[in-house]
Amino acid sequence: MLGRLARWLRIMGIDVEYASPGMSDTSIINTCLEHDMILLTRDKELHVRYPKSLYIEAQDHMGQIRQFISRYRVDESRLFTRCPQCNALLEKKKTGELKGIIPDGVLDRFSSVLYCNNCDKYYWEGDHFNRIVKALEGLGIRI
């Protein structure tokens, strides 16, 4: 329900877990209690049952991000530190060590990239990155 929001919050460096499909409301609440988590939900009943939650009203991800940042602080120093797919912390890798693993154009343009050891994915500052930066700046987040 909020998967796209979860990915964007991870890009913003926020530690975000996403509930597994089919997970019961009680399990979600118990997990949040156990780990002292804030619950973001579009389920009004779940929101009412867990006091440390934010009911997300917006249906589009940019509106959802706006709602989140109106309530919670974003630490700009943590931007681009988490894998948007799995939430693991990203590691900086020198491109010189990655010949044959990442595209030659990336090797030529960048001295380092970010790497997710969990997903085995590489991230660099290409066109997609520039669109993300522009969107975040449009939300008032300084890059």
WOFENBEL-V500194 format. One record per pair of residues at least 12 apart in sequence whose C-alpha atoms are under 6 Angstrom apart, sorted by the first residue. I is the first residue (numbers start at 1). J is the second residue. D is the distance in Angstrom with one decimal. If there is no record, write none. Layout:
[[I:J:D] [I:J:D]]
This chain:
[[5:61:5.6] [7:84:4.6] [10:82:5.5] [10:84:5.1] [11:80:5.0] [11:84:5.6] [12:79:4.4] [13:78:4.7] [13:79:4.7] [13:80:5.9] [13:81:5.4] [13:82:5.5] [38:52:5.5] [38:53:5.4] [39:53:4.3] [40:53:5.7] [40:54:5.0] [41:55:5.2] [41:56:5.7] [42:55:5.6] [42:56:5.1] [90:114:5.9] [90:115:5.3] [90:116:5.0] [91:114:5.4] [91:115:5.1] [92:113:5.8] [92:114:4.6] [93:112:5.4] [93:113:5.4] [94:111:5.8] [94:112:4.3] [95:107:5.6] [95:111:5.4] [95:112:4.9]]
